[in-house]
Amino acid sequence: MVRDSSAAWADCLLDVRPNDVKVFDFRRHQRDVLDFARGASAQKAQIILVTDIWYSSIAPFANIVVPCPVSIPSAFDSGVTGLAMEEIMTAGVGDTLGARSKDRIAKLESLRKPFNLGS
């Protein structure tokens, strides 16, 4: 999980492994996100790009590109389809991992109880 401050993103690249990276890049496409994705690709990460219909400049070196419509009857673009795609992909990973995924989630829920999280 890469956090907000791009100043620490190089530290995250240190631990990137093949099959690790999923990138979200919607308008206004940011140069630092492109630089991070390019660095991850150079380390042989498989880039899954979730982007808008204008395609991020990450698309040419992404392994998979998932373009999402964003227009709604509003002055602003919507991020709902990007969120929906994330939920679909997360469900697919959970299904693929099967019992391993369910065991990990159960352990997380158990660890959360003392902190009154997720109850």
C-alpha positions as CSV (number, residue, x, y, z in Angstrom):
1,M,0.0,0.0,0.0
2,V,1.5,3.3,-1.1
3,R,0.6,6.3,1.0
4,D,-0.1,9.9,0.1
5,S,3.4,11.4,0.3
6,S,5.3,10.7,-2.9
7,A,8.5,11.6,-1.1
8,A,8.5,8.1,0.4
9,W,7.4,6.2,-2.8
10,A,11.0,5.2,-3.6
11,D,11.0,3.3,-0.3
12,C,7.9,1.4,-1.4
13,L,9.6,0.5,-4.7
14,L,12.3,-1.2,-2.8
15,D,9.9,-4.0,-1.9
16,V,8.0,-4.3,-5.2
17,R,7.9,-7.8,-6.5
18,P,6.4,-9.3,-9.7
19,N,2.6,-9.3,-9.6
20,D,2.5,-6.7,-6.8
21,V,1.2,-3.4,-8.4
22,K,-2.2,-2.1,-9.1
23,V,-2.3,1.6,-10.0
24,F,-5.3,4.0,-10.1
25,D,-4.8,7.1,-12.2
26,F,-7.7,9.3,-13.1
27,R,-7.7,12.8,-14.4
28,R,-5.8,15.0,-13.6
29,H,-3.2,12.3,-14.2
30,Q,-0.2,13.0,-11.9
31,R,3.4,12.8,-13.0
32,D,4.5,11.2,-9.7
33,V,2.0,8.4,-10.2
34,L,3.5,7.8,-13.6
35,D,7.0,7.8,-12.2
36,F,6.1,5.3,-9.5
37,A,4.4,3.0,-12.0
38,R,7.4,3.3,-14.4
39,G,9.7,2.4,-11.5
40,A,7.6,-0.6,-10.5
41,S,7.5,-1.8,-14.1
42,A,11.3,-1.6,-14.3
43,Q,11.3,-4.0,-11.3
44,K,9.2,-6.4,-13.4
45,A,6.0,-5.7,-11.5
46,Q,2.8,-6.6,-13.4
47,I,0.9,-3.3,-13.7
48,I,-2.9,-3.3,-13.5
49,L,-4.0,0.2,-14.4
50,V,-7.5,1.4,-13.4
51,T,-8.0,4.6,-15.3
52,D,-10.6,6.9,-16.9
53,I,-11.6,6.9,-20.5
54,W,-8.8,9.3,-21.4
55,Y,-6.2,6.7,-20.4
56,S,-3.4,7.6,-18.1
57,S,0.1,7.8,-19.7
58,I,0.8,4.6,-17.7
59,A,-1.3,2.6,-20.1
60,P,1.5,1.9,-22.7
61,F,3.5,-0.1,-20.2
62,A,0.6,-1.6,-18.1
63,N,-0.1,-5.3,-18.5
64,I,-3.8,-4.8,-18.0
65,V,-5.7,-1.5,-18.5
66,V,-9.2,-1.2,-17.1
67,P,-10.8,2.0,-18.4
68,C,-13.8,3.3,-16.4
69,P,-16.4,5.7,-17.6
70,V,-16.7,8.8,-15.3
71,S,-19.3,11.1,-16.9
72,I,-22.5,11.7,-15.0
73,P,-25.0,14.5,-15.2
74,S,-22.9,16.7,-13.0
75,A,-20.1,19.3,-13.3
76,F,-17.8,16.7,-11.8
77,D,-16.5,13.3,-12.9
78,S,-17.6,10.3,-10.9
79,G,-15.2,7.8,-9.2
80,V,-17.9,5.2,-8.7
81,T,-16.9,2.9,-11.5
82,G,-13.3,2.9,-10.4
83,L,-14.5,1.9,-6.9
84,A,-16.8,-0.8,-8.3
85,M,-13.9,-2.2,-10.4
86,E,-11.7,-2.3,-7.2
87,E,-14.4,-4.2,-5.4
88,I,-14.8,-6.7,-8.3
89,M,-11.0,-7.3,-8.4
90,T,-10.8,-7.7,-4.6
91,A,-13.6,-10.2,-4.7
92,G,-11.8,-12.1,-7.5
93,V,-8.6,-12.2,-5.4
94,G,-10.5,-13.5,-2.4
95,D,-12.2,-16.2,-4.5
96,T,-8.8,-17.2,-6.0
97,L,-7.1,-17.4,-2.6
98,G,-10.1,-19.4,-1.1
99,A,-9.6,-20.6,2.5
100,R,-6.3,-18.7,2.8
101,S,-8.1,-15.4,2.2
102,K,-11.0,-16.3,4.6
103,D,-8.5,-17.3,7.3
104,R,-6.6,-14.1,7.0
105,I,-9.8,-12.0,7.2
106,A,-10.9,-14.0,10.3
107,K,-7.6,-13.3,11.9
108,L,-7.8,-9.6,11.2
109,E,-11.3,-9.4,12.6
110,S,-10.0,-11.1,15.8
111,L,-7.1,-8.7,16.1
112,R,-9.5,-5.7,15.6
113,K,-11.8,-6.7,18.5
114,P,-9.7,-5.2,21.3
115,F,-9.6,-1.9,19.4
116,N,-13.4,-1.8,18.9
117,L,-12.8,-1.8,15.1
118,G,-15.2,-3.6,12.8
119,S,-17.5,-4.8,15.5
